[in-house]
Amino acid sequence: MALIDRVEIMMVPLAPKTKRTDAIQSFVCQETIIARIHDADGAIGTGYAYTIGTGGSSVMRLLADHLAPRLIGREADEIEHIWTDLKFQTHATTVGAITSLALAAIDTALWDLRARRVGLPLWKLAGGAKDRAPLYTTEGGWLHLSTQELVDDALEAKRLGFGGAKIKIGKCQVREDVSRVEKLRDAVGEDFEIFTDCNQAFTVDEAIRRAHMLEPFGLGWIEEPLPADDLDGHIRLNRSTSVPIAVGESIYSLRHFREYMQKGACSIVQVDAARIGGITPWLKVAHVAEAFNMPVCPHFLMELHVSLTCAVPNGRWVEYIPQLDEITTSRLQIENGFAVAPSAAGLGIDWDWDAINARSVETLAIAKGDA
């Protein structure tokens, strides 16, 4: 493997395809941080991370000032060594989103580079457990939508073969949430999964109350019911309800995931490759979850997570939220409601560099001689 001799980083803002609201916020912009790692033989790996509107410039500075220069001259195939070294170099700012996102942009690029050089798709290189995974949709389940709009979107997803739909909950009155779920269940029947997402909106007592009132509808899970750092609250909630509790998109450390699993604070693991720091720690979390006999249903990033879900035996669901269409030429392959793992070498994402260069609000390069 040749040594790394150049790193490019750029930030591309992307507006969501539809209006997105949940119990605590609106998703107005995806700041897409892209890293391209070049080696001395001319091979290139591309990785990325994202924010939902704030912090992208801070991720860029961390990459440009502290992380990318440390890659120059390194052996690109030593992915674990590089990840561990960079994590140590940023120990004063871990565990946290900004550092994890910066690490993820580099780590996913290194995995892409390795997979391209050996001619394997990521899902095979990282484990190769299966070549497809079932899909559920979130894109038509936002909190501002009417009940009828939720029903119409879920019925269309069911017609297309999707296995489930996720809706946001967190209306001011619990009866509003219950009514929306009840009408959705009546419309889709019992053979279609309904997932709910609270976006960390509730106190423990309110989460327990709402979980009890939603139990009759056979939910697939309640996602992020409490602030992600409330471990004890999740333990109490998980013990009080039969509805599976899902966490992970706002957890940034392997050890924090271990605590949640070990102490019975969840039963669904939604680890996000960008927010955990890349593919390297994502796979570790997934295998820890396997040891606890828990499924992995990653959050967002369907274009990347289809490969990771298919890499591990406990990968259960891929979340359908298209977000890279404006800067890629590839599309998620869907067959009978299943996301099919890409067959091309690398991450399986074909980037549209003309579109990226046109949309980039900041582009930086670090090369041999600059570091």
Secondary structure as UniProt FT lines:
FT   STRAND          3..14
FT   STRAND          30..39
FT   TURN            40..41
FT   STRAND          44..51
FT   HELIX           56..62
FT   HELIX           63..67
FT   HELIX           68..71
FT   TURN            72..73
FT   TURN            76..77
FT   HELIX           79..89
FT   HELIX           91..93
FT   HELIX           97..118
FT   HELIX           122..125
FT   TURN            126..127
FT   STRAND          132..137
FT   TURN            139..140
FT   TURN            143..144
FT   HELIX           147..159
FT   TURN            160..161
FT   STRAND          164..168
FT   HELIX           174..188
FT   TURN            190..191
FT   STRAND          193..197
FT   TURN            199..200
FT   HELIX           204..214
FT   HELIX           215..217
FT   STRAND          221..223
FT   TURN            228..229
FT   HELIX           231..240
FT   STRAND          245..247
FT   TURN            249..250
FT   HELIX           254..262
FT   TURN            263..264
FT   STRAND          268..269
FT   HELIX           273..276
FT   HELIX           279..291
FT   TURN            292..293
FT   HELIX           302..311
FT   TURN            313..314
FT   STRAND          318..320
FT   HELIX           325..327
FT   STRAND          333..335
FT   TURN            336..337
FT   STRAND          338..340
FT   HELIX           353..359
FT   STRAND          362..367
FT   TURN            368..370
//
